[in-house]
């Protein structure tokens, strides 16, 4: 329970600690020191991904999609490669105000994420470019046109995946977890069934008693067993929040996310680069939340640490010391 409670809160803890503990200590050039490292990483990922996608791969590859296998290089899963690429991309994007040639490395990482064939990463990258073109390149201020375009583009790009996991496959793991999560929230109204009880990795690892009640039998070949067909005992983000914390917890979580978004949106007129990167990070996690543990994912902590640091720079930038007379 304690581990799960920390898992559910750590993204916000990382964000707040990075934001509050560095106030007045950083400036917008803070990430200059690792810009070259990020470029080197981008080139390495790009070259290796192209090689493994179109030639005899040096590293294990995942499932075949479209025209080649999903690349994952030396990572455990293509999702980890996509998230690592996304984090490096965010740093390059933040430094773009001073290093315009970073765009070439951003494009390299975009190609890497496309070759992982993770729909979430591809949609998130699409959003990053839309936000850049609209707010940074053309300096538009209104949120409505880009909001409509982003939602429409996301719906178009993500339709196949949502249809596959929530419509076509009648008893997909994600659909089952979502439906049962809602039912649990209703049964344990308003505070839910508690941490470590449903849909999280801890619930799966220690095999929550709720799983047996729901007919989730632990078998290695199909995950949920004969009673409930599917692939995973823990798979998506929202069922965790809804079931474990109830409708009250869901409301509180959404309120926290909305408050973060409001702060970021209000910054668009004062620092468009911070706005671009910060909003892209939040958009990425929100998009990912419909298909994975997202905000609770271990690799998401790097993004929220970065978000906290750039928010600290935006809110309380370090003042240059005046030269002595």
N, C-alpha and C positions, 0 to 999 in steps of 0.2 A: 504493500500500500504506500509506504513512504517513497520507495523508488519510483512508483508510478506518479505519485503526487509531484515529485521533483521533475520527472519527465514532462509532465503537462505544463509546468511553470518555467522550465529552464530557458526557453526562448526569450521570455519576458525578462528573466533575471539577467541573462547575458546582455540584452539590449539596455536595460536600466543601469547596470553596473558600468558598462562601457560608456554610457552617456553621462552618468553622474560623477564617476571617479576621475574623468579626464577633463572636466570643465576648466576652461582657461589655460589648458596645457598643450593644446594642439592647434595647428593652423591647416589651411587647405592644401599645403604642400607636404603634409605628414606622410602621404603614401608615395611620394616621389622616390623614396629609397628602394621600394620594391617594384617599381614600374618595369625596370629592366628584367627582373626575375619573372614577372608576369608575362612579359613578351617572350622570354625563352620557353616558359611553360606552354604558351600558346603555340609556338612553332613545333615543339616536341609532340604535343597532342595532335596537331594538324598532320604532321608527316606520318606519324604512326597510325593514325586513324585512316588516312588515305591508303596506306600500305595494306592494313588489315582488311579494309573494305573491298579492295579491288585486286589484290595479289594474294599469294599464299600467306595467311596470317602468322605473325610471330607470337601472338597472344591468343588465349581462348576467345571465341566469339559466341554470341548468344543466338537467339532465334533468327530465322530468315524472314525478312520483311521487305516487300516491294521488289528490290533488285539485288540485294546483298544481305549478309548477316549483320545484325546489330553489333557494333564494335564496343568493347569495354576495356581494351588494353590490359593494363596490370591491375585493374580494379575488380572487385568481386562481382559487380553487376553493372550493366550499362547506365543505370540510374545514378550510380556513384560518379561515373565519369562525367555525366551530364551536369551533375551538381557541382563538381569540382571546376568544370569549365565555366559554369555560370558565375561562380564566385570570383574567379580570375577576371572574367568579363566585366563584372561590376567594378572592380578596382581600376581596370583600364578605362572604363567609361567615366569614372569619377575624375581621373587624371586627364581626361580628354580636353579639358579647357586649356591646358598648357601643352599637351602632347597630341597634336592633331593626327600624327601618323599612327596613333593607337588604333585608328579605325581599321587598319589592315589586319591587326591582330584580333580585333573584335570579330571581323569577318571570318578569320581562320577558326576561331572558337565556335562561331555560328555553324560552320560546316561540320565541325566535330559533333556538335549537339544534334545536327540533322542525321548524321551517320549512326548515332545511338538509337535513332528511331523511337525516342521517348516523346510521346505526344505532348506531355506537359512541358518539356523543355523547348520544343519547337514553338508551341503557342506562346510561351513566356518570352522567347526571343522575338517573335513577331510583335508582341506588345512593346518590348524595349525599343525596337526600330520605329514603331508608330509614335511613341512618346517623344523620341528624339526628333523626328521629322517635324512633328506638330509644334512642340514647345521650344526646342532648342534651335532647330534650323530656321523655322519660319516665325518663331517667337509669338505664336498665338497664345491668348490668355484663357479663352472660354473652354470650359471642361466638357460641354455638352457634345459637340461634334466628335471629338476624339473618344469620348466615352461610348457613344453609340457605335462608332467604327470599331473600337476595341472589343466591345461585347459581341457585335455582329461577326467580326473576324474570328473571335474565340469560339463562338457557337458553331461557325462553319467548319473550322479546323478540328474542333473537338467532338463534332457530332458522331462520327463513326465510333470513337471509343466509348462515349456515353451510351450510344445505342447498343453497342456490343455488350457492355457490362451491366446495363440496367434494363434493357428491353429484350434483346435477342436471346440471351442466355437466361432462361427463366429462373434458374437456381444458382446464379453466379454468387461467389463469395461476397462481393461488394453489395449486391442487392440484398442478400440475406442479412448481412451485418447491419445494413441501414434500416431495414424493416424491423428487425429484432431490437435494434438500439432505440427506435422510437417507441416500441412496445414496452421496453424496460423503463424508459423515462416516464411513460404513463403509469406503469405499475408502481414505481417508486417516486411518484410526484411529491415535491418539486425538486428534490436534491439528488436524485439518481441512485444507482446501486453502489456507488463508492469506488475509490481508486483500486485498480488491480482486478476489477471484476469482469470487464468485458472489452473485447476488440483491441486491446493494447498488447504489446509484446510481453509484458509481465503477466497479463491474464492468460496468454497462450503458453508461456513458459511454465507457469505453475498450475496451469489447467484449472481455471476458475470453476467453481461449483455451478455457476450459471450455465456453463457450456453443457454440462450433463443434463441439466433441466431442460435445455433447449434442444437437446438431441445432437449436440456436436460431439461425436465420438472420435477420440484421438486415434487416427490411423495414418501411417506414413504415406500410403499410396494416394489418398485423396484428401487428406487434411482434416475435413470436417466429418468424414465417415459416412456410413450408409444412411444415417438419419437425415443428414443435411449435406447435399452434394456441394462441392466447392473446392477451393484451392488453399485457403488460409483461415486460421483462427483469428488472425489480426491482419487487416489489409488497408483500411481507409481511416481517415482522420475524424470526420464528423460523427460516426457512430461511437467513437471513444468519448467525445465531449458530451453528446446527447445522453448516452446510457450512464456513464460514470458520474457525471455531475448534474444530470437532470436538466429540466428546462430553465431552472434558475442559473445553473452553471453555463448553459448555452447563451443565455441572455448576457451574463457577465462577460463571457469571452468575446462575444460579438461587440459589446460595448468597448472593450479594451482595444480591439482591432480598429473600430471606427474612430476612436479617439486618436490613435496613431495616424490613421489616414487623414483625419482633419488637420492635424498639426503639419503633416507633410504637404497637403494641398495648399495650406496657407503660406507656404514658403516659396511657391512658384514665382512670385513677383520679385522676391529678394535674392534668391539663389537658384536659378533654373537647373544648374547641374546637380546640386543636392536633391532638388525635387525630382529630377529625372531618375537618378539612381535609386533614391529611397522608395519612390513609388513603384519602380520596377521590381525591387526586392519584395515588397508587399504583394504586388500582383503575381509574382512567381509563386509565392507560398500559398496564396489563395487559390490559384489555379491548381497547384499540386495537391491541395487538400481534398480534392474530389477523387483522387486516385491513390493516395498514399498517406502516411502519417504526417507529412508536411511539417507543420510547426513543431511537432514532437520528434521529427527525424533527427538523428545524431548529426548529420552533415548540415542541417539547417542552422546550427549554432554559429557556424562561420559567417553566414549571411547576416544574422542578427547582431553578432559582435561588430561586423562592419557597419551595419545600420546605426548602432549605438555610437560608434566612433565618429561617423560623418555627421550625425545629429549633434553631437557635442561640439564639433567644429563649427557647424552652422549656428548653434545657439550661443555658445560662448567661445568665440575664436581667441586664440592667444594674441595678446597685444604685443606688438614689437616694442622692445626696450628702447627708450630714447637715448640717443648718444649723450655722453657726458660733456658738459661744457669744458 
